[in-house]
Structure formats: structure tokens, C-alpha cells
Amino acid sequence: MSILNKFYNTPSALLIFTTLFWAFNTIFGQLAVGEISPLQIVPLRWILVSSVMWFLFGKDVKTNWQIIKPEINKIIFMALMGFTGFNVLFYTASQYTNAINLGIIQSSVPVYVLLGAYFFYKTSITALQGLGVIISIIGVTIITTNGDIELLMTLQLNRGDLIMLVACLMYSYYTLSLKTRLQIPGIAFFTLMSVIANFLALPLFIIDYLLNGINYPSINGLIITILVAIFPSSLAQIFYLRAVDIAGPGKAGIYTNIVPIFSSVLAVILLNQSFEIFHGISLVLVLFGIWLSERQ
């Protein structure tokens, strides 16, 4: 078996790279400030992704169209929830709440996924899985509070927090839906989803114009958009889809807790932010929690 084939059949490796690319998205988001509007970057990246994917794999979608057609409404809803809707709500929530709240709330995704798998698919939750989730959330909480747990006592839910809760529920639904997704080649499925996400995101251009008028992205903004299209929007989604196919949504969901860890490390390397002891403690707790959740 070649290295690429082994990688594509190893869910842990796929999920690590998925979360790494999602973490890069947080860095890209910071670099994009003042370079391109959030309401522009979402549709632009799906235009790029869907154009390339359709050019390369559109024929696979056409070949499977008779299988796809009866399920098209479900697929459209999956794209709305996981590709377009989550990102729109994430950017919107960031306008109304702070990074501490967003980080803590985002760590709820694996909890939603495990509970959803239990209620909808009767997937059992073992004591180790539950303990692993709790330990991982503690690790994420430490990093999102910069090691000062007392900050939790002052947090209050606001409009942004509620929006982010909805966003996490949406991505959890998408993850759970992958368990029973249409059984066509994964690359064809992602191609179709990217095209749908593209059309769903196009109205954001109109919203941005109504809110901000004519506002062209800079050259740096366009470069950032291309990087977002390649890594978080394409490779990460393909890897995530494949990992859920192999390992199920529960295991894939728990890995989302690595995102804030990678984000912190990348911020140190790329944004010259300092690495504190609480980063190391958080890293150990999150990885230990994931290891526990996989023991079964």
C-alpha cells in the first residue's frame, strides 16, 4: 500500500490534518482583517473550490445523477448547514462576542455529535468516551481562558454566543448526516456539495453591498481567499468526509477540540504570539481526552 493510500485509509491522520487546516483558517481570518470582508471571503472561496472541483470531477457527479436526484434536498440542506451556514454564523457571532466565549462554545461540537449519534443512531456512549470528551473540553476551556479559569465566572451569554451555539449545532448535524450520506464516491459527493454551497453563498455579496457598499478586496485578501479555498475549504472537508466514512461521526467530532490547540501554536509561529505554560497543559489534556475516547 502506498503512503497516500495508507494516509487516506487512516482516520486519525486524516482528522489531524483536517483540524490543522481548520486551525489555519483562524490565522487566515486574522490576516484577512482589513483586506477582505467576511461576507466576501465565504462566497469567493466556494466559487474557487466549486469551479476547480467541477472542472476535475463534474463528470462523476453527472454519472451518478440518477442516484443523487432523489436525495438532492437532503444534500442541499447538508451543504447549507455544514458549508455555508456554519461559516456565516461563525463570522457573524465574532462581531458580537469575544474569543473566550467562541472557543468554549465551539468545544461543544463533539458533545452534540456524541449525543446525536446516541439518540439518532443508537450508538452507545461508553464511560471512557464520556470521560474523554469532558477532559478535552477542560483542555479547551483552559486555552480559551488563557489559563485563568476565574474568567468563567464573569462570562455572560449574549447574542453572539447564541448565534455560535446555533452554528455548532449546524455543523454537528452535518457531521451526523455524513454517517448516512448518499453512497457515491466521496470526491463526487464533495464536488456536488461545493457547487451547492457556492450558490447558497452568492447572496452574501448582495448583503455585503447593502451593508458596506462597494468594497473591493486587496491583493492580500485575494491571496488569503485562495489559501482558504485550498486548505480549510477543500482538503480539510475531503479528509473530514473520508474520516467520518471510516470511523463514524463520534470519533470525528471529538477531534474538533484540537483546533484551538493548533490555532495557538500557529499563532506563536506565524503571528509572533508567546507560548505560555497553559498552552502545554491544554495540549496534554485535549490529546489525552481524545486517546481515552478512542480506547473502545
Secondary structure, 3 states (H helix, E strand, C coil): CCHHHHHHCCHHHHHHHHHHHHHHHHHHHHHCCCCCCHHHHHHHHHHHHHHHHHHHHHHHHHHCHHHHHHHHHHHHHHHHHHHHHHHHHHHHHCCCCCHHHHHHHHCCHHHHHHHHHHHHHCCCCCHHHHHHHHHHHHHHHHHHCCCCHHHHHHCCCCHHHHHHHHHHHHHHHHHHHHHHCCCCCHHHHHHHHHHHHHHHHCHHHHHHHHHHCCCCCCHHHHHHHHHHHHHHHHHHHHHHHHHHHHHCHHHHHHHHHHHHHHHHHHHHHHCCCCCCHHHHHHHHHHHHHHHHHCCC
